[in-house]
Amino acid sequence: MTTKDFRPEKKISIFYPPQRVLMGPGPSDTHSRVLSAMARPTLGHLDPVFTDMMEELKSLMRYAFQTNNLLTFPVSGPGSVGMEMCFVNMIEPGDKVIVCRNGVFGGRMIENVTRHGGEAIIVDDKWGEPVDPQKVEDALKKNPGTKIVAFVHAETSTGVQSDAKTISEIAKRYNCLTIMDTVTSLGGTPIYIDGWGIDAVYSGSQKCLSCPPGLSPVSFSDRVVELVKNRKHKVQSWFMDINLLLGYWGSSRTYHHTAPTNALYGLHEALLMLYEEGLEHSWTRHQRNHKALKAGLQTMGIEYVVAEPYRLPQLNAVHVPVGIDEKEVRRRLLADFNLEIGAGLGDFAGKIWRFGLMGTSSRVENVAFCLNALEVVLADLGMKVERGSAEVAAHQTYAQNPMLG
Ligand SMILES: *Cc1c(COP(=O)(O)O)cnc(C)c1O
């Protein structure tokens, strides 16, 4: 035997990623405090010092979600695992689930429902529009016995926000549980899990929390815990069964899987930063940078996809100007400015750009940098832009919208 056959063909040395500015749909920039937290010594996942930290993490997470739910913890996996966790635990074969679809992620929810043996009742709205609560109510009337209503609070594929409070009120009137996707909304825009009476919620570490990808904060109401305890069939997934995970994240601290300890230090730091900043302050910061970016984009004649009242401040979806090669613009922003912005997905591919202003990426310097870089690239590609006006417009809105407190 020889190990030679399996030697890499090219010489490999240490990987140093370039320092980008991430202004796409996620991941957003990781704060340096979070990066250094993750570089601290690894602990065993049952070390008492670590399990004390887990308790703090859960309480910080309850603050972020605005909930008293006992079952609030980070899933070891990206937002998609948090999504799957909600559906696999709450659905039994034959259950009727209303899924609201107004973008990519609602479509993934449908996939989750059917793969777990549920019957998906689809409430469609146009891409770029919010979920229409009246349609949800009509679907509930037409489908007695529906068990769950699932919807995306902040549709990252289109930049639209739906009215979670109203959808939840309607679902409750029909005695349904709710599943809400807050991957892009958590930390960036108001969320009140208990105030709105949402039963199951999942999020992601890499959007408005200034943390790297790989963890999914989730929270479940007591109604969900009861439901899962009393299931007729075992949860199909061993890893995601919350009955088993409760053994680790609950009080008994028995081994379930090796928790990603260093990644969890990072989330602890990120949530601590959110707590120190204050939720209201963070929401206002996201709103303020959004207004400035919008003012700058307007000077270039760039228009938003979503009508004003439903726009997400942290995800600015805009139409690509006529005659501009959208891919070339993104390529140059990345190559010449180390700036990443997002492309359109699905129906919007090739037609829109998505400017993320999430978490640490949502800051004054980034708005100015992005507007100036975009002016340079668009001018190079032959568009008529007046260099410098976008930044001036952005700064005027900052002056008009002072950050309070
Ligand atoms: C990013 C995103 C997800 C998926 O999260 P991953 O961490 O990529 O798995 C789900 N829902 C929404 C709304 C998202 O923006």
The ligand as a MOL file (V3000), in Angstrom:
LIG
                    3D

  0  0  0     0  0            999 V3000
M  V30 BEGIN CTAB
M  V30 COUNTS 15 15 0 0 0
M  V30 BEGIN ATOM
M  V30 1 C -31.5050 31.8310 4.0350 0
M  V30 2 C -32.9060 31.4130 4.2670 0
M  V30 3 C -33.2560 30.0890 4.6010 0
M  V30 4 C -32.2640 28.9620 4.5980 0
M  V30 5 O -31.2550 29.1240 5.4960 0
M  V30 6 P -29.8810 28.3030 5.2580 0
M  V30 7 O -29.0690 28.7230 6.4390 0
M  V30 8 O -29.3590 28.7410 3.9510 0
M  V30 9 O -30.2180 26.8670 5.2880 0
M  V30 10 C -34.5730 29.8130 4.8720 0
M  V30 11 N -35.5220 30.7710 4.8240 0
M  V30 12 C -35.2410 32.0420 4.4950 0
M  V30 13 C -36.3190 33.0510 4.4500 0
M  V30 14 C -33.9190 32.3960 4.2060 0
M  V30 15 O -33.6380 33.6520 3.8690 0
M  V30 END ATOM
M  V30 BEGIN BOND
M  V30 1 1 1 2
M  V30 2 1 2 3
M  V30 3 2 2 14
M  V30 4 1 3 4
M  V30 5 2 3 10
M  V30 6 1 4 5
M  V30 7 1 5 6
M  V30 8 2 6 7
M  V30 9 1 6 8
M  V30 10 1 6 9
M  V30 11 1 10 11
M  V30 12 2 11 12
M  V30 13 1 12 13
M  V30 14 1 12 14
M  V30 15 1 14 15
M  V30 END BOND
M  V30 END CTAB
M  END
